[in-house]
Amino acid sequence: MPSDARILIVDDHEDTLYALESALAPLGYLLARATSGDEALKHVLRGGVGLLLLDVRMPGVSGLDVVRYLRRLEQTQHIPVVLLTGFGPDQELTAAAFELGVADLLIKPIDPWALRTKVRFLYDAHQRHQALAREVDELRAQLAKDTTLPDGSLPTRVPVQRDGPRAASASTQERT
């Protein structure tokens, strides 16, 4: 079951946005769109974006600039980004993109089946990562609550437990 996090599609051409939305519709994920780098940043900073499909070359703020900004912020640095370009293979672009930690770089026109496969994998992996991070935070909070002493301080050492197979063998060794 898809989460409530959106996949944000960013391109300055309406026809490309429509084509990408049509290709991803069968997945059943929530989709959002932006037509500029500035608009994309606003969407992402509001929260709820689970994956970003981002055109590299747009007027104003480029796709690479958006990724640079997102990677500097703790709350957005782990959002998977797939860059899209219509200018063919470019070694400099590829190197810059992967140095920034993008998940993939796709060349337009994009095969819808391949796009759906990549998006499903990246989106689902990000959602699992987010769920595990929330669980770790909850467990840490529970541990802090359970180990706090009545005066509000934390114990300085962990008490040794003597109930189990290791305790039985230790007590046997002490008697011999």
Rosetta constraint file for C-alpha pairs under 8 A:
AtomPair CA 2 CA 28 HARMONIC 6.97 0.50
AtomPair CA 2 CA 29 HARMONIC 5.78 0.50
AtomPair CA 3 CA 29 HARMONIC 7.46 0.50
AtomPair CA 3 CA 127 HARMONIC 7.61 0.50
AtomPair CA 4 CA 29 HARMONIC 7.95 0.50
AtomPair CA 4 CA 30 HARMONIC 6.81 0.50
AtomPair CA 4 CA 48 HARMONIC 7.30 0.50
AtomPair CA 5 CA 30 HARMONIC 6.89 0.50
AtomPair CA 5 CA 48 HARMONIC 4.67 0.50
AtomPair CA 5 CA 49 HARMONIC 5.15 0.50
AtomPair CA 5 CA 50 HARMONIC 5.09 0.50
AtomPair CA 6 CA 29 HARMONIC 6.83 0.50
AtomPair CA 6 CA 30 HARMONIC 4.80 0.50
AtomPair CA 6 CA 31 HARMONIC 5.28 0.50
AtomPair CA 6 CA 32 HARMONIC 6.35 0.50
AtomPair CA 6 CA 48 HARMONIC 6.07 0.50
AtomPair CA 6 CA 49 HARMONIC 4.74 0.50
AtomPair CA 6 CA 50 HARMONIC 5.54 0.50
AtomPair CA 6 CA 51 HARMONIC 6.96 0.50
AtomPair CA 7 CA 29 HARMONIC 7.14 0.50
AtomPair CA 7 CA 30 HARMONIC 6.28 0.50
AtomPair CA 7 CA 31 HARMONIC 4.89 0.50
AtomPair CA 7 CA 32 HARMONIC 6.11 0.50
AtomPair CA 7 CA 49 HARMONIC 5.93 0.50
AtomPair CA 7 CA 50 HARMONIC 5.75 0.50
AtomPair CA 7 CA 51 HARMONIC 4.81 0.50
AtomPair CA 7 CA 52 HARMONIC 5.85 0.50
AtomPair CA 7 CA 53 HARMONIC 7.40 0.50
AtomPair CA 8 CA 31 HARMONIC 6.00 0.50
AtomPair CA 8 CA 32 HARMONIC 4.77 0.50
AtomPair CA 8 CA 33 HARMONIC 5.50 0.50
AtomPair CA 8 CA 34 HARMONIC 7.24 0.50
AtomPair CA 8 CA 40 HARMONIC 7.64 0.50
AtomPair CA 8 CA 43 HARMONIC 7.95 0.50
AtomPair CA 8 CA 49 HARMONIC 6.51 0.50
AtomPair CA 8 CA 50 HARMONIC 7.89 0.50
AtomPair CA 8 CA 51 HARMONIC 6.28 0.50
AtomPair CA 8 CA 52 HARMONIC 4.89 0.50
AtomPair CA 8 CA 53 HARMONIC 6.10 0.50
AtomPair CA 9 CA 17 HARMONIC 6.78 0.50
AtomPair CA 9 CA 20 HARMONIC 7.55 0.50
AtomPair CA 9 CA 21 HARMONIC 7.81 0.50
AtomPair CA 9 CA 31 HARMONIC 7.32 0.50
AtomPair CA 9 CA 32 HARMONIC 6.17 0.50
AtomPair CA 9 CA 33 HARMONIC 4.78 0.50
AtomPair CA 9 CA 34 HARMONIC 6.30 0.50
AtomPair CA 9 CA 52 HARMONIC 6.14 0.50
AtomPair CA 9 CA 53 HARMONIC 4.77 0.50
AtomPair CA 9 CA 54 HARMONIC 6.16 0.50
AtomPair CA 10 CA 17 HARMONIC 7.20 0.50
AtomPair CA 10 CA 33 HARMONIC 5.77 0.50
AtomPair CA 10 CA 34 HARMONIC 4.73 0.50
AtomPair CA 10 CA 35 HARMONIC 5.59 0.50
AtomPair CA 10 CA 36 HARMONIC 6.62 0.50
AtomPair CA 10 CA 37 HARMONIC 7.46 0.50
AtomPair CA 10 CA 40 HARMONIC 6.55 0.50
AtomPair CA 10 CA 52 HARMONIC 7.61 0.50
AtomPair CA 10 CA 53 HARMONIC 6.05 0.50
AtomPair CA 10 CA 54 HARMONIC 4.81 0.50
AtomPair CA 10 CA 55 HARMONIC 5.97 0.50
AtomPair CA 11 CA 16 HARMONIC 6.80 0.50
AtomPair CA 11 CA 17 HARMONIC 6.18 0.50
AtomPair CA 11 CA 34 HARMONIC 6.63 0.50
AtomPair CA 11 CA 35 HARMONIC 5.05 0.50
AtomPair CA 11 CA 36 HARMONIC 6.54 0.50
AtomPair CA 11 CA 54 HARMONIC 6.53 0.50
AtomPair CA 11 CA 55 HARMONIC 5.17 0.50
AtomPair CA 11 CA 58 HARMONIC 7.18 0.50
AtomPair CA 12 CA 34 HARMONIC 7.82 0.50
AtomPair CA 12 CA 35 HARMONIC 4.48 0.50
AtomPair CA 12 CA 36 HARMONIC 5.90 0.50
AtomPair CA 12 CA 55 HARMONIC 7.80 0.50
AtomPair CA 12 CA 58 HARMONIC 6.09 0.50
AtomPair CA 12 CA 59 HARMONIC 7.79 0.50
AtomPair CA 13 CA 17 HARMONIC 6.50 0.50
AtomPair CA 13 CA 35 HARMONIC 7.17 0.50
AtomPair CA 14 CA 18 HARMONIC 6.17 0.50
AtomPair CA 14 CA 35 HARMONIC 7.83 0.50
AtomPair CA 15 CA 19 HARMONIC 6.16 0.50
AtomPair CA 16 CA 20 HARMONIC 6.12 0.50
AtomPair CA 17 CA 21 HARMONIC 6.08 0.50
AtomPair CA 17 CA 33 HARMONIC 7.22 0.50
AtomPair CA 18 CA 22 HARMONIC 6.07 0.50
AtomPair CA 19 CA 23 HARMONIC 6.18 0.50
AtomPair CA 20 CA 24 HARMONIC 6.20 0.50
AtomPair CA 20 CA 112 HARMONIC 7.89 0.50
AtomPair CA 21 CA 25 HARMONIC 5.87 0.50
AtomPair CA 21 CA 31 HARMONIC 7.26 0.50
AtomPair CA 22 CA 26 HARMONIC 7.87 0.50
AtomPair CA 23 CA 112 HARMONIC 5.24 0.50
AtomPair CA 23 CA 113 HARMONIC 7.77 0.50
AtomPair CA 23 CA 115 HARMONIC 7.67 0.50
AtomPair CA 23 CA 116 HARMONIC 7.08 0.50
AtomPair CA 24 CA 28 HARMONIC 7.64 0.50
AtomPair CA 24 CA 29 HARMONIC 7.78 0.50
AtomPair CA 24 CA 112 HARMONIC 7.65 0.50
AtomPair CA 24 CA 115 HARMONIC 7.77 0.50
AtomPair CA 24 CA 116 HARMONIC 5.99 0.50
AtomPair CA 25 CA 29 HARMONIC 7.15 0.50
AtomPair CA 27 CA 116 HARMONIC 7.25 0.50
AtomPair CA 27 CA 120 HARMONIC 7.52 0.50
AtomPair CA 33 CA 40 HARMONIC 7.99 0.50
AtomPair CA 34 CA 39 HARMONIC 5.66 0.50
AtomPair CA 34 CA 40 HARMONIC 5.52 0.50
AtomPair CA 34 CA 43 HARMONIC 7.97 0.50
AtomPair CA 35 CA 39 HARMONIC 6.70 0.50
AtomPair CA 35 CA 40 HARMONIC 7.53 0.50
AtomPair CA 36 CA 40 HARMONIC 6.20 0.50
AtomPair CA 36 CA 58 HARMONIC 6.63 0.50
AtomPair CA 36 CA 59 HARMONIC 7.30 0.50
AtomPair CA 36 CA 60 HARMONIC 7.51 0.50
AtomPair CA 36 CA 61 HARMONIC 7.07 0.50
AtomPair CA 37 CA 41 HARMONIC 6.24 0.50
AtomPair CA 37 CA 58 HARMONIC 7.25 0.50
AtomPair CA 37 CA 60 HARMONIC 7.13 0.50
AtomPair CA 37 CA 61 HARMONIC 4.83 0.50
AtomPair CA 37 CA 62 HARMONIC 5.96 0.50
AtomPair CA 37 CA 63 HARMONIC 6.34 0.50
AtomPair CA 37 CA 65 HARMONIC 7.91 0.50
AtomPair CA 37 CA 66 HARMONIC 6.10 0.50
AtomPair CA 38 CA 42 HARMONIC 6.43 0.50
AtomPair CA 38 CA 60 HARMONIC 7.96 0.50
AtomPair CA 38 CA 61 HARMONIC 6.30 0.50
AtomPair CA 38 CA 66 HARMONIC 7.95 0.50
AtomPair CA 39 CA 43 HARMONIC 6.34 0.50
AtomPair CA 40 CA 44 HARMONIC 6.23 0.50
AtomPair CA 40 CA 66 HARMONIC 7.75 0.50
AtomPair CA 41 CA 45 HARMONIC 5.98 0.50
AtomPair CA 41 CA 66 HARMONIC 6.71 0.50
AtomPair CA 41 CA 70 HARMONIC 7.94 0.50
AtomPair CA 42 CA 46 HARMONIC 6.26 0.50
AtomPair CA 43 CA 47 HARMONIC 6.91 0.50
AtomPair CA 43 CA 49 HARMONIC 7.60 0.50
AtomPair CA 44 CA 48 HARMONIC 7.12 0.50
AtomPair CA 44 CA 49 HARMONIC 5.79 0.50
AtomPair CA 44 CA 76 HARMONIC 7.50 0.50
AtomPair CA 45 CA 76 HARMONIC 7.65 0.50
AtomPair CA 49 CA 79 HARMONIC 7.55 0.50
AtomPair CA 50 CA 79 HARMONIC 6.15 0.50
AtomPair CA 50 CA 80 HARMONIC 7.27 0.50
AtomPair CA 50 CA 123 HARMONIC 6.14 0.50
AtomPair CA 50 CA 126 HARMONIC 6.77 0.50
AtomPair CA 50 CA 127 HARMONIC 7.09 0.50
AtomPair CA 51 CA 79 HARMONIC 5.90 0.50
AtomPair CA 51 CA 80 HARMONIC 5.19 0.50
AtomPair CA 51 CA 81 HARMONIC 6.07 0.50
AtomPair CA 51 CA 82 HARMONIC 7.97 0.50
AtomPair CA 51 CA 119 HARMONIC 7.82 0.50
AtomPair CA 51 CA 122 HARMONIC 7.44 0.50
AtomPair CA 51 CA 123 HARMONIC 5.87 0.50
AtomPair CA 51 CA 126 HARMONIC 7.94 0.50
AtomPair CA 52 CA 79 HARMONIC 7.27 0.50
AtomPair CA 52 CA 80 HARMONIC 6.32 0.50
AtomPair CA 52 CA 81 HARMONIC 4.74 0.50
AtomPair CA 52 CA 82 HARMONIC 6.22 0.50
AtomPair CA 53 CA 81 HARMONIC 6.01 0.50
AtomPair CA 53 CA 82 HARMONIC 4.92 0.50
AtomPair CA 53 CA 83 HARMONIC 6.00 0.50
AtomPair CA 53 CA 84 HARMONIC 7.02 0.50
AtomPair CA 54 CA 63 HARMONIC 5.91 0.50
AtomPair CA 54 CA 81 HARMONIC 7.03 0.50
AtomPair CA 54 CA 82 HARMONIC 6.15 0.50
AtomPair CA 54 CA 83 HARMONIC 4.84 0.50
AtomPair CA 54 CA 84 HARMONIC 5.77 0.50
AtomPair CA 55 CA 62 HARMONIC 7.83 0.50
AtomPair CA 55 CA 63 HARMONIC 5.63 0.50
AtomPair CA 55 CA 83 HARMONIC 5.72 0.50
AtomPair CA 55 CA 84 HARMONIC 4.58 0.50
AtomPair CA 55 CA 85 HARMONIC 5.92 0.50
AtomPair CA 56 CA 62 HARMONIC 5.84 0.50
AtomPair CA 56 CA 63 HARMONIC 4.16 0.50
AtomPair CA 56 CA 64 HARMONIC 6.14 0.50
AtomPair CA 56 CA 83 HARMONIC 6.07 0.50
AtomPair CA 56 CA 84 HARMONIC 5.84 0.50
AtomPair CA 56 CA 85 HARMONIC 5.62 0.50
AtomPair CA 57 CA 62 HARMONIC 5.41 0.50
AtomPair CA 57 CA 63 HARMONIC 6.23 0.50
AtomPair CA 57 CA 85 HARMONIC 7.11 0.50
AtomPair CA 58 CA 62 HARMONIC 5.20 0.50
AtomPair CA 58 CA 63 HARMONIC 6.99 0.50
AtomPair CA 61 CA 65 HARMONIC 6.06 0.50
AtomPair CA 61 CA 66 HARMONIC 6.85 0.50
AtomPair CA 62 CA 66 HARMONIC 6.41 0.50
AtomPair CA 63 CA 67 HARMONIC 6.38 0.50
AtomPair CA 63 CA 83 HARMONIC 7.28 0.50
AtomPair CA 64 CA 68 HARMONIC 6.15 0.50
AtomPair CA 64 CA 97 HARMONIC 6.98 0.50
AtomPair CA 65 CA 69 HARMONIC 6.26 0.50
AtomPair CA 66 CA 70 HARMONIC 6.21 0.50
AtomPair CA 67 CA 71 HARMONIC 6.06 0.50
AtomPair CA 67 CA 81 HARMONIC 7.70 0.50
AtomPair CA 67 CA 100 HARMONIC 7.02 0.50
AtomPair CA 67 CA 102 HARMONIC 7.87 0.50
AtomPair CA 68 CA 72 HARMONIC 6.69 0.50
AtomPair CA 68 CA 100 HARMONIC 6.71 0.50
AtomPair CA 69 CA 73 HARMONIC 7.09 0.50
AtomPair CA 70 CA 76 HARMONIC 5.32 0.50
AtomPair CA 70 CA 77 HARMONIC 5.48 0.50
AtomPair CA 71 CA 76 HARMONIC 6.46 0.50
AtomPair CA 71 CA 77 HARMONIC 4.12 0.50
AtomPair CA 71 CA 78 HARMONIC 7.47 0.50
AtomPair CA 71 CA 100 HARMONIC 7.45 0.50
AtomPair CA 72 CA 76 HARMONIC 7.90 0.50
AtomPair CA 72 CA 77 HARMONIC 6.44 0.50
AtomPair CA 73 CA 77 HARMONIC 5.68 0.50
AtomPair CA 74 CA 78 HARMONIC 7.88 0.50
AtomPair CA 78 CA 126 HARMONIC 7.98 0.50
AtomPair CA 79 CA 126 HARMONIC 7.15 0.50
AtomPair CA 80 CA 102 HARMONIC 6.62 0.50
AtomPair CA 80 CA 103 HARMONIC 5.93 0.50
AtomPair CA 80 CA 122 HARMONIC 6.67 0.50
AtomPair CA 80 CA 123 HARMONIC 7.51 0.50
AtomPair CA 80 CA 126 HARMONIC 7.11 0.50
AtomPair CA 81 CA 102 HARMONIC 5.11 0.50
AtomPair CA 81 CA 103 HARMONIC 5.56 0.50
AtomPair CA 81 CA 104 HARMONIC 7.13 0.50
AtomPair CA 82 CA 102 HARMONIC 6.12 0.50
AtomPair CA 82 CA 103 HARMONIC 5.57 0.50
AtomPair CA 82 CA 104 HARMONIC 4.86 0.50
AtomPair CA 82 CA 105 HARMONIC 5.74 0.50
AtomPair CA 82 CA 106 HARMONIC 7.24 0.50
AtomPair CA 83 CA 97 HARMONIC 7.76 0.50
AtomPair CA 83 CA 102 HARMONIC 7.20 0.50
AtomPair CA 83 CA 104 HARMONIC 6.30 0.50
AtomPair CA 83 CA 105 HARMONIC 4.70 0.50
AtomPair CA 83 CA 106 HARMONIC 6.21 0.50
AtomPair CA 84 CA 105 HARMONIC 5.85 0.50
AtomPair CA 84 CA 106 HARMONIC 4.94 0.50
AtomPair CA 84 CA 107 HARMONIC 5.88 0.50
AtomPair CA 84 CA 108 HARMONIC 6.74 0.50
AtomPair CA 85 CA 105 HARMONIC 7.52 0.50
AtomPair CA 85 CA 106 HARMONIC 6.38 0.50
AtomPair CA 85 CA 107 HARMONIC 5.03 0.50
AtomPair CA 85 CA 108 HARMONIC 5.85 0.50
AtomPair CA 86 CA 107 HARMONIC 5.66 0.50
AtomPair CA 86 CA 108 HARMONIC 4.72 0.50
AtomPair CA 86 CA 109 HARMONIC 7.15 0.50
AtomPair CA 87 CA 107 HARMONIC 7.37 0.50
AtomPair CA 87 CA 108 HARMONIC 7.86 0.50
AtomPair CA 88 CA 107 HARMONIC 6.00 0.50
AtomPair CA 88 CA 108 HARMONIC 7.72 0.50
AtomPair CA 89 CA 94 HARMONIC 7.83 0.50
AtomPair CA 89 CA 107 HARMONIC 7.33 0.50
AtomPair CA 90 CA 94 HARMONIC 6.12 0.50
AtomPair CA 91 CA 95 HARMONIC 6.03 0.50
AtomPair CA 92 CA 96 HARMONIC 6.11 0.50
AtomPair CA 93 CA 97 HARMONIC 5.95 0.50
AtomPair CA 94 CA 98 HARMONIC 6.19 0.50
AtomPair CA 94 CA 105 HARMONIC 7.10 0.50
AtomPair CA 95 CA 99 HARMONIC 5.97 0.50
AtomPair CA 96 CA 100 HARMONIC 6.33 0.50
AtomPair CA 97 CA 101 HARMONIC 6.63 0.50
AtomPair CA 97 CA 102 HARMONIC 5.81 0.50
AtomPair CA 97 CA 105 HARMONIC 7.43 0.50
AtomPair CA 98 CA 102 HARMONIC 5.32 0.50
AtomPair CA 98 CA 103 HARMONIC 7.47 0.50
AtomPair CA 98 CA 104 HARMONIC 7.65 0.50
AtomPair CA 103 CA 122 HARMONIC 7.90 0.50
AtomPair CA 106 CA 110 HARMONIC 6.94 0.50
AtomPair CA 110 CA 114 HARMONIC 7.70 0.50
AtomPair CA 110 CA 115 HARMONIC 6.87 0.50
AtomPair CA 111 CA 115 HARMONIC 6.17 0.50
AtomPair CA 112 CA 116 HARMONIC 6.10 0.50
AtomPair CA 113 CA 117 HARMONIC 6.24 0.50
AtomPair CA 114 CA 118 HARMONIC 6.22 0.50
AtomPair CA 115 CA 119 HARMONIC 5.99 0.50
AtomPair CA 116 CA 120 HARMONIC 5.92 0.50
AtomPair CA 117 CA 121 HARMONIC 6.26 0.50
AtomPair CA 118 CA 122 HARMONIC 6.07 0.50
AtomPair CA 119 CA 123 HARMONIC 5.72 0.50
AtomPair CA 120 CA 124 HARMONIC 5.90 0.50
AtomPair CA 121 CA 125 HARMONIC 6.01 0.50
AtomPair CA 122 CA 126 HARMONIC 6.10 0.50
AtomPair CA 123 CA 127 HARMONIC 6.22 0.50
AtomPair CA 124 CA 128 HARMONIC 6.20 0.50
AtomPair CA 125 CA 129 HARMONIC 6.17 0.50
AtomPair CA 126 CA 130 HARMONIC 6.15 0.50
AtomPair CA 127 CA 131 HARMONIC 6.16 0.50
AtomPair CA 128 CA 132 HARMONIC 6.18 0.50
AtomPair CA 129 CA 133 HARMONIC 6.17 0.50
AtomPair CA 130 CA 134 HARMONIC 6.25 0.50
AtomPair CA 131 CA 135 HARMONIC 6.21 0.50
AtomPair CA 132 CA 136 HARMONIC 6.13 0.50
AtomPair CA 133 CA 137 HARMONIC 6.25 0.50
AtomPair CA 134 CA 138 HARMONIC 6.20 0.50
AtomPair CA 135 CA 139 HARMONIC 6.11 0.50
AtomPair CA 136 CA 140 HARMONIC 6.09 0.50
AtomPair CA 137 CA 141 HARMONIC 6.17 0.50
AtomPair CA 138 CA 142 HARMONIC 6.11 0.50
AtomPair CA 139 CA 143 HARMONIC 5.98 0.50
AtomPair CA 140 CA 144 HARMONIC 6.08 0.50
AtomPair CA 141 CA 145 HARMONIC 6.14 0.50
AtomPair CA 142 CA 146 HARMONIC 6.00 0.50
AtomPair CA 143 CA 147 HARMONIC 5.97 0.50
AtomPair CA 144 CA 148 HARMONIC 6.01 0.50
AtomPair CA 144 CA 154 HARMONIC 7.93 0.50
AtomPair CA 147 CA 154 HARMONIC 6.36 0.50
AtomPair CA 147 CA 155 HARMONIC 6.97 0.50
AtomPair CA 148 CA 152 HARMONIC 5.65 0.50
AtomPair CA 148 CA 153 HARMONIC 5.69 0.50
AtomPair CA 148 CA 154 HARMONIC 4.90 0.50
AtomPair CA 148 CA 155 HARMONIC 7.00 0.50
AtomPair CA 149 CA 153 HARMONIC 5.40 0.50
AtomPair CA 149 CA 154 HARMONIC 5.89 0.50
AtomPair CA 149 CA 155 HARMONIC 6.72 0.50
AtomPair CA 161 CA 167 HARMONIC 7.71 0.50
AtomPair CA 162 CA 166 HARMONIC 7.54 0.50
AtomPair CA 162 CA 167 HARMONIC 4.62 0.50
AtomPair CA 162 CA 168 HARMONIC 7.71 0.50
AtomPair CA 163 CA 167 HARMONIC 5.66 0.50
AtomPair CA 163 CA 168 HARMONIC 7.51 0.50
AtomPair CA 164 CA 168 HARMONIC 6.32 0.50
AtomPair CA 165 CA 169 HARMONIC 6.34 0.50
AtomPair CA 166 CA 170 HARMONIC 6.10 0.50
AtomPair CA 167 CA 171 HARMONIC 6.15 0.50
AtomPair CA 168 CA 172 HARMONIC 6.20 0.50
AtomPair CA 169 CA 173 HARMONIC 6.15 0.50
AtomPair CA 170 CA 174 HARMONIC 6.26 0.50
AtomPair CA 171 CA 175 HARMONIC 6.53 0.50
AtomPair CA 172 CA 176 HARMONIC 6.71 0.50
